[in-house]
Amino acid sequence: MAKKLQLSLACIRYDRTRGVLDGSLAPEGMELVTKEIVDHDSSWLAPIRYRIFDAAEMPLTNYVIGLDEGRTDLIALPVFLSRAFRHSTLYINGRAGIRAPKDLEGKRVGIGNYFGSTTLWARGLLQDQYQVDLSAIHWVSKNKVPPDRIPASVSLQVFEGNRSMEELLDAGDIDAFISERPPQAYKRAAHVSRLFEKYKNDEIQYYRETKIFPIRHVLVVKRELYERHPWIGQSLYKLFDLAKKEADPDRMFDGHSRFMLPALQYAIAETKRIFGEDCWPYGVEKNRATLDAFTRYCHEQGYTSRRHEVEELFAPHVMSA
């Protein structure tokens, strides 16, 4: 019997990757050595930065920026392990007179990483859905950015003090803050609120109008390995697609809830009604609207020097998946 190709792989443990990490699902033609990446760990990008693993989960923005800068040692598969809507990430100081998205114009808006996926998608929806002029916003970040990477129309201040963005928002030194997680002041200070308090309804409406389900992370493979063994792209795609099906919402409730969510069965029914049978699609064509918006935002916001074609981003042998 021919020896199987050994391949190392690292990703975060989600419901949709559990079968890969625990070994209950195996890829065709290869043996996997897996490593769980712990989210919330600031060093979790290290496996990619130092190319420790043959395949790994990676922020799509980091991958595309790397391609744009000529780093072609990785190639992506259209396996989108992390994605999230972004209306819920916009927090405001109510004393700043912000009542609607357009009111952000002329205001100071705090961000984490200018080149992060959260800020990319939040800025994109503000621009496209609410006609906010992004060049009229004064962005504030604690991360330094090379000036030549920022579009000339962007006003960006680097805050070098010791206070966090959460503290600046609470004190009114910034008027709004884009954050994946609720700032502490949101829970205890009446003057800190979400811009979209009914964000669930706004995000559903956004999806219905655009068919965009924002992507955060993608699966990448060492290009040299992929070019020597092109079949591994399809094998990994099939593996992760099967792992996703194992976590299908229909399996979450069969008369007994697998999770401590009293309204789980109603959430499942609503998800199917809004997103259809495949609520978390992989593959290029099923995500065309999202990927088109992503490449456009990357160019418009200065992540890339030009707008990359979607087809440039993914392994050709997996494009039709």
Secondary structure, DSSP 4 states (H G I P E B T S, - for coil): -PPPEEEEEEEE--TTTHHHHTSSS--TTEEEEEEEE-TT-TTTTHHHHTT-SSEEEEEHHHHHHHHHTT--SEEEEEEEEEE---GGGEEEEGGG---SGGGGTTSEEEES-TTSHHHHHHHHHHHHHH---GGGSEEEESS---GGGS-TT-EEEE--SSS-HHHHHHHTSSSEEE-SS--HHHHH-TTEEESSTTHHHHHHHHHHHH----EEEEEEEEHHHHHH-THHHHHHHHHHHHHHHHT-GGGTBSSSBSSS-TTHHHHHHHHHHHH-S-SS--SSGGGHHHHHHHHHHHHHTTSSSSPPPGGGTB-GGGTT-
